[in-house]
Amino acid sequence: MKKYLIALLAILSLGQTTFIPNAFAQNPRVTLPDFADLVERASPAVVNIRTTEKVMVQQSQGGIPGLPDDQAEFFRRFFGVPIPGIPNSPKQAQPNSGKPQEADRGVGSGFIIESNGLILTNAHVVEGATTIYVTLTDKREFKAKLLGLDKRTDVAVVKIEARDLPRLPLGDSSKVRVGEWVLAIGSPFGLENTVTAGIVSAKSRDTGDYLPFIQTDVAVNPGNSGGPLLNTAGQAVGINSQIFSRSGGYMGISFAIPIDEAMRVAEQLRTNGKMTRGRIGVALGEMTKEIAESLGLGKPRGAYVRNVESNGPAAAGGIEAGDVILSFNSREISKSTDLPRVVGDTKPGTTATVQVWRKGSPRDLTVTVADTDTAQAAAKKPETPAANGSTTSAFGVAVVDLSDVKKKDLNIKGGVEVTSLGDGPLARAGARPGDVIIRIADTDITGVKQFEALVKTLDANKAVPVFIRRSDGTLVIPVKPK
């Protein structure tokens, strides 16, 4: 019996080794990190931000709301509620004069980036606040001045009048690696200087127009907003900004603004009080695998131009709806969300070289970048009824020629308008009555006869890109003819 027990213990002990992670099996000296020293150094530079706003408070007079007069009389007599006309009763509250009163608005976090009191936080923490209060870890409280905020990147800069403050060193967010340890320090639910830890889950998450967020599994909750995301060297590599949640609380996914992006915005905010961005006047659409293949790109890449603003910088430079922007000033555009960031970082007035994919080949165009604050979108014009007369095409749709007035209104040179749809391939692909077909593959549509002749020559077994003008946008629909 003893031999069996010894053998069983030996088997169990061998089995246990299979649960030891490889890193520990190969290097027994591997240990979990201790963040105590890091937190001790970094915490003094993290601040609590409390904001207030002016609100109108109306005070009731007379009876007690929600109670009948006889019950209200009982509460007046026995609980000290003032009774009109009875001497020595508590004084009756005077009606509020209607003046605004200061009320708490919210709590967030921030961190000191310069020892003279310059603080970085989120725009949503301080936006709309009447007064901003900053509390340091030594419990000193200051009224802060808002130097500027940018809602599109959710970055704000505030300043307090103080000297020789501890500051957080800034890291390089481009060197952050997926899987590395990171920490967050902030005031979740108002609990000051709370420290949580986790790892970087992903980089370049697209959840905003201008920001590729750092995704982590660090516990972040309301009140953490504006606090730093730290690497193991104690450097700020991000600003904790958002969480993915169905409950309002932490669910394992949080997002931070990369510090490189945040500081680029902060420099303009502290200098100019606002963020100035470049723009070229294009509306973008999603580049799908089907669209990429039909355009001859092979794989989805670039920014698909859905619409071009009339008289805007892109239109002046020759960019057309249906183009795919592959690069901007030698910077590769991998997906549509890359373009607003690249253009936004470009100084207004800059002449940029834009490479576009059009009709099966790349071409270079020159565009002068405008300022988002001064450039205005072109006014939309009402649509003009199409010309009379129609014919049924091999695509299963009835189309008519466009009038010169409608061409001018839509800012297009040619095309045919869909007046009705049968159960054909174009209808199944998502076309609608009123759509204007402006191009098929690499051929511009000039009229009904040319459209009909072109459709008859298409390979029935091969999908072709059909360019459709709908309202103020251009769609590309891959269609396989009958």
C-alpha positions in Angstrom: 0.0 0.0 0.0 2.8 2.3 0.9 4.4 1.7 -2.5 1.2 2.6 -4.3 1.0 5.9 -2.3 4.5 6.9 -3.2 3.9 6.1 -6.9 0.7 8.1 -6.8 2.5 11.1 -5.2 5.2 10.9 -7.8 2.7 11.0 -10.7 0.8 14.0 -9.2 4.0 15.9 -8.6 5.0 15.3 -12.3 1.6 16.3 -13.4 1.8 19.6 -11.6 4.8 20.8 -13.6 2.6 20.9 -16.7 0.7 23.9 -15.3 3.9 26.0 -14.8 4.1 28.7 -17.4 7.0 28.3 -19.9 8.7 31.5 -18.7 8.9 30.3 -15.2 9.9 26.8 -16.2 12.8 28.1 -18.3 13.8 30.8 -15.8 12.9 30.1 -12.2 14.1 33.7 -11.3 11.1 35.3 -13.2 8.9 37.1 -10.6 5.9 39.3 -10.9 6.7 43.1 -10.8 6.5 45.2 -7.7 5.1 48.7 -8.5 5.5 50.1 -5.0 8.6 52.3 -5.7 7.2 53.4 -9.0 3.9 54.5 -7.4 5.7 56.3 -4.6 7.6 58.4 -7.2 4.7 59.0 -9.5 1.8 59.7 -7.2 2.7 63.2 -6.1 2.4 64.4 -9.7 -1.2 63.0 -10.1 -3.9 65.4 -9.1 -7.6 65.3 -8.3 -9.8 67.7 -10.4 -13.2 68.8 -9.1 -15.4 71.1 -11.2 -18.5 73.1 -10.4 -21.1 75.0 -12.4 -23.6 77.7 -11.8 -27.2 76.4 -11.5 -30.5 78.1 -10.7 -32.1 76.8 -7.5 -35.7 77.7 -6.7 -36.7 77.4 -3.0 -40.4 76.6 -2.3 -42.5 78.7 -0.1 -45.6 78.1 2.0 -46.8 74.5 2.5 -45.0 71.2 2.2 -45.0 69.8 -1.3 -46.8 66.4 -1.7 -48.8 66.6 1.6 -52.4 67.6 2.2 -52.9 70.8 4.3 -53.9 68.9 7.5 -50.8 66.7 7.4 -48.6 69.6 6.6 -50.0 71.4 9.7 -49.0 68.4 11.8 -45.4 68.6 10.6 -45.3 72.3 11.1 -46.3 72.0 14.8 -44.3 69.0 15.9 -41.1 69.1 13.7 -40.3 72.8 13.8 -41.5 73.8 10.4 -42.4 77.5 10.4 -46.1 78.4 10.8 -47.2 81.7 9.4 -48.9 84.0 12.0 -47.8 82.0 15.1 -45.2 83.8 17.3 -41.9 82.1 18.1 -42.3 79.5 15.4 -39.1 78.9 13.3 -38.5 81.6 10.7 -40.1 80.9 7.4 -37.7 80.3 4.5 -37.5 83.2 2.1 -38.1 82.4 -1.6 -34.9 82.2 -3.6 -34.1 85.4 -5.4 -33.3 83.5 -8.6 -29.5 84.0 -8.4 -27.4 81.1 -9.7 -25.6 79.0 -7.1 -22.4 77.0 -7.4 -23.0 73.2 -7.5 -20.7 70.3 -7.9 -20.4 69.1 -11.5 -18.0 66.2 -11.5 -14.7 64.7 -10.4 -11.8 63.6 -12.6 -8.0 63.3 -12.6 -5.0 65.0 -14.2 -1.2 65.0 -13.9 1.5 67.7 -13.7 3.7 68.0 -16.8 5.6 71.1 -15.7 6.8 72.1 -12.2 5.2 75.6 -12.7 1.7 74.1 -12.4 0.9 73.0 -16.0 -1.6 70.1 -15.9 -2.8 67.7 -18.6 -6.4 66.2 -18.4 -9.4 65.2 -20.5 -11.5 67.9 -22.2 -14.7 66.2 -21.0 -13.5 66.6 -17.4 -13.4 70.4 -17.5 -15.7 71.3 -20.4 -18.6 73.6 -19.3 -17.1 74.0 -15.8 -17.6 77.4 -14.0 -14.7 76.7 -11.6 -12.0 74.1 -11.7 -10.4 73.0 -8.4 -7.1 71.0 -8.3 -6.2 69.1 -5.2 -2.6 67.8 -4.8 -1.6 64.7 -2.8 -0.4 67.0 0.1 -4.1 68.2 0.3 -3.4 71.7 -1.0 -6.2 73.0 -3.2 -5.9 75.5 -6.0 -8.3 77.2 -8.4 -7.1 76.3 -11.9 -7.3 78.3 -15.2 -8.3 76.6 -18.3 -5.8 77.3 -21.0 -7.6 75.4 -23.7 -9.4 72.2 -24.6 -10.0 70.2 -27.8 -13.1 68.0 -27.8 -12.1 66.0 -30.9 -9.1 64.5 -29.1 -10.5 64.9 -25.6 -7.4 66.8 -24.4 -7.3 69.8 -22.1 -4.6 71.9 -20.4 -5.1 73.7 -17.1 -2.8 75.8 -15.0 -2.5 76.4 -11.3 -0.4 79.1 -9.6 2.3 77.1 -7.8 6.0 76.4 -8.1 8.4 73.5 -7.7 5.8 70.9 -8.1 6.6 67.3 -8.8 6.1 66.4 -12.5 5.6 63.2 -14.4 8.3 62.3 -17.0 6.8 61.7 -20.4 7.4 58.5 -22.3 7.3 57.6 -26.0 3.9 56.1 -26.8 5.2 54.8 -30.2 7.4 52.4 -28.3 4.6 50.9 -26.2 4.4 47.2 -26.8 1.3 45.0 -26.7 1.6 42.8 -23.5 3.8 45.2 -21.4 2.7 46.1 -17.9 1.1 49.5 -17.4 -0.5 51.3 -14.5 -3.3 53.9 -14.0 -3.4 56.4 -11.2 -6.5 58.5 -10.6 -9.7 59.2 -8.6 -12.3 56.6 -9.6 -15.6 57.5 -7.9 -13.7 60.2 -6.1 -11.3 57.9 -4.4 -8.1 59.9 -4.7 -4.8 58.3 -5.7 -6.1 54.9 -6.6 -3.6 52.7 -8.4 -4.6 49.9 -10.8 -2.4 47.7 -13.0 -2.7 45.6 -16.2 -1.2 45.2 -19.6 -1.4 46.8 -23.0 -4.1 44.8 -24.9 -3.8 46.5 -28.3 -2.5 49.6 -30.1 -4.0 52.0 -32.6 -7.6 51.3 -31.8 -9.9 53.4 -33.9 -12.6 54.9 -31.7 -12.2 58.5 -32.7 -11.6 60.8 -35.6 -8.1 61.9 -34.7 -6.8 59.3 -32.2 -5.4 55.8 -32.4 -6.1 54.8 -28.8 -4.0 52.5 -26.6 -6.3 49.7 -25.3 -5.5 48.1 -21.9 -7.2 45.9 -19.3 -6.3 48.3 -16.5 -9.3 48.9 -14.3 -10.5 52.4 -15.2 -13.8 53.9 -13.8 -15.6 57.2 -13.7 -13.1 59.6 -12.1 -10.1 58.1 -13.7 -10.6 60.3 -16.7 -7.6 62.5 -17.3 -5.2 60.5 -15.2 -1.9 59.1 -16.5 -1.2 55.7 -18.0 2.3 54.8 -16.8 4.9 52.3 -18.1 7.2 50.4 -15.7 9.7 53.2 -15.9 7.2 55.6 -14.3 6.7 57.6 -17.5 3.3 58.8 -18.7 2.6 57.0 -22.1 -1.1 58.0 -22.2 -4.1 59.8 -20.7 -6.9 57.5 -19.5 -9.9 58.6 -21.4 -12.6 56.0 -22.2 -13.9 52.6 -21.3 -16.1 50.1 -23.1 -19.0 49.4 -20.8 -22.6 48.3 -20.8 -23.1 49.1 -17.1 -21.3 52.4 -16.8 -18.4 50.7 -14.9 -15.3 48.9 -15.8 -15.7 45.7 -17.9 -12.1 44.8 -18.8 -11.5 47.2 -21.6 -10.2 50.8 -21.3 -8.6 53.2 -23.7 -5.9 55.8 -23.3 -4.8 58.7 -25.5 -1.2 58.2 -26.6 1.0 60.8 -24.9 2.7 61.8 -28.2 -0.7 62.7 -29.7 -1.8 64.4 -26.5 1.3 66.6 -26.3 1.0 67.7 -29.9 -2.4 69.0 -29.1 -1.3 70.4 -25.7 1.4 72.5 -27.3 -1.2 74.4 -29.4 -3.7 74.7 -26.6 -1.2 76.3 -24.2 0.1 78.6 -26.9 -3.1 79.5 -28.9 -5.9 78.3 -26.6 -7.3 76.2 -29.4 -6.3 73.4 -31.8 -5.8 74.3 -35.5 -6.1 71.5 -38.0 -5.8 71.0 -41.7 -8.6 69.9 -43.9 -9.1 69.1 -47.6 -12.9 68.7 -47.8 -13.6 65.1 -48.5 -16.2 62.7 -47.0 -14.8 59.2 -46.6 -16.4 55.7 -46.8 -15.5 52.3 -45.7 -13.1 50.4 -48.0 -14.3 46.8 -48.1 -12.7 43.7 -49.6 -15.3 43.6 -52.3 -14.8 47.2 -53.3 -11.0 46.9 -53.3 -11.2 43.8 -55.5 -13.6 45.4 -57.9 -11.3 48.5 -58.2 -8.3 46.4 -58.9 -6.5 47.2 -55.6 -6.3 43.5 -54.6 -6.7 44.1 -50.9 -8.4 46.8 -48.8 -6.1 49.8 -48.4 -6.3 53.5 -48.6 -9.1 56.0 -47.9 -12.2 55.7 -50.1 -13.5 59.1 -51.1 -17.3 59.0 -50.9 -17.8 62.7 -51.7 -15.8 65.8 -52.5 -16.8 69.3 -51.2 -17.6 71.7 -54.0 -15.0 74.4 -54.3 -13.0 72.8 -51.5 -9.2 72.1 -51.5 -9.6 68.5 -52.7 -11.9 69.5 -55.6 -9.5 72.3 -56.6 -6.6 69.7 -56.6 -8.5 67.3 -58.8 -9.6 64.7 -56.3 -12.9 63.1 -57.3 -15.6 61.0 -55.6 -14.7 57.4 -56.1 -11.0 57.9 -55.8 -9.0 56.0 -53.2 -6.3 58.1 -51.5 -3.2 55.9 -51.1 -0.7 58.4 -49.6 -0.7 62.0 -48.3 2.6 63.8 -48.5 4.5 60.5 -48.7 2.7 59.1 -45.6 1.0 55.9 -46.4 -2.8 55.7 -45.8 -3.7 52.2 -44.8 -7.4 52.8 -44.0 -9.9 55.6 -44.1 -9.5 56.6 -40.5 -5.8 57.4 -41.1 -6.5 60.3 -43.5 -8.2 62.7 -41.0 -5.2 62.3 -38.6 -2.6 62.9 -41.3 -4.4 65.8 -42.8 -5.3 67.2 -39.4 -1.6 67.2 -38.4 -0.7 69.2 -41.6 -0.2 72.9 -41.2 -2.9 74.9 -43.1 -1.4 76.4 -46.3 0.8 73.5 -46.9 0.9 72.2 -50.5 0.7 68.4 -50.3 1.2 65.6 -52.8 -1.7 63.2 -52.8 -1.5 59.8 -54.5 -4.9 58.4 -55.6 -6.1 55.2 -57.2 -8.4 55.9 -60.1 -9.5 53.7 -63.0 -7.0 51.0 -62.3 -3.8 53.0 -61.8 -2.2 55.5 -59.3 -1.8 59.1 -60.1 -0.3 62.1 -58.1 -2.3 65.2 -57.4 -1.4 68.5 -55.6 -3.7 69.8 -52.9 -3.4 72.9 -50.7 -4.5 72.2 -47.1 -7.1 74.6 -45.6 -7.9 75.5 -42.0 -10.8 73.7 -40.3 -11.8 77.0 -38.6 -12.1 79.1 -41.8 -13.0 76.6 -44.6 -16.8 76.2 -44.9 -18.6 73.2 -46.3 -20.4 73.9 -49.6 -24.1 74.5 -49.2 -26.3 71.6 -50.4 -28.6 72.4 -53.3 -32.1 71.0 -53.8 -32.3 68.2 -56.3 -33.8 68.9 -59.8 -36.2 66.4 -61.4 -34.6 64.3 -64.1 -35.4 64.7 -67.7 -38.2 62.7 -69.2 -37.8 59.4 -71.1 -36.4 56.2 -69.9 -35.2 52.8 -71.0 -34.7 49.4 -69.3 -31.1 48.3 -69.0 -29.5 44.9 -68.9 -28.8 45.7 -65.2 -32.5 45.4 -64.5 -33.1 49.1 -64.0 -34.8 51.9 -65.9 -32.6 54.9 -66.4 -32.9 58.4 -67.9 -30.5 61.0 -69.1 -29.6 63.9 -66.8 -30.5 67.4 -67.5 -27.7 70.0 -67.6 -29.3 71.7 -64.5 -29.0 68.5 -62.5 -25.5 67.9 -63.6 -24.6 71.3 -62.3 -26.4 70.8 -59.1 -24.7 67.5 -58.4 -21.3 68.9 -59.7 -20.9 66.0 -62.1 -20.1 65.8 -65.9 -22.4 63.0 -66.8 -24.4 60.0 -65.7 -27.9 58.4 -65.8 -30.5 58.5 -63.2 -32.3 55.3 -62.0 -36.1 55.8 -62.2 -37.2 52.3 -61.3 -35.8 48.9 -60.2 -36.8 45.4 -61.1 -35.3 42.2 -59.6 -32.0 42.7 -61.3 -28.4 42.5 -60.1 -28.1 46.2 -59.4 -31.3 46.2 -57.2 -29.9 43.2 -55.3 -26.7 45.1 -54.8 -28.5 47.9 -53.0 -29.3 50.5 -55.7 -32.3 52.7 -55.2 -34.6 54.9 -57.4 -33.1 58.3 -57.7 -29.5 57.1 -57.7 -27.2 58.5 -60.4 -24.8 56.0 -62.1 -21.7 58.0 -63.0 -19.2 55.3 -63.8 -18.8 51.6 -64.4 -15.4 50.2 -63.8 -13.0 52.7 -65.6 -15.6 54.1 -68.0 -17.5 57.4 -67.2 -21.2 57.3 -68.1 -22.3 60.0 -70.5 -25.8 59.0 -71.3 -28.4 56.3 -71.6 -27.3 54.9 -75.0 -23.7 54.7 -74.0 -24.7 53.1 -70.6 -26.8 50.4 -72.4 -24.0 49.6 -74.9 -21.4 49.3 -72.1 -23.6 47.0 -69.9 -24.0 44.6 -72.8 -20.2 44.2 -73.1 -19.6 43.3 -69.5 -18.5 39.8 -68.4 -21.5 38.1 -66.7 -19.2 36.1 -64.4 -17.1 39.0 -63.2 -18.1 41.7 -60.7 -17.5 45.3 -61.8 -17.5 48.4 -59.6 -20.5 50.6 -60.3 -20.1 54.2 -59.1 -23.4 55.7 -57.8 -24.1 59.3 -56.8 -26.6 59.3 -53.9 -27.6 62.6 -52.3 -24.2 64.3 -51.6 -22.1 61.1 -51.5 -20.7 58.6 -54.0 -21.0 54.8 -53.4 -19.1 52.0 -55.0 -21.2 48.9 -55.5 -19.6 45.7 -56.8 -22.2 44.2 -59.3 -22.1 40.9 -61.2 -24.2 41.4 -64.4 -26.7 38.8 -65.5 
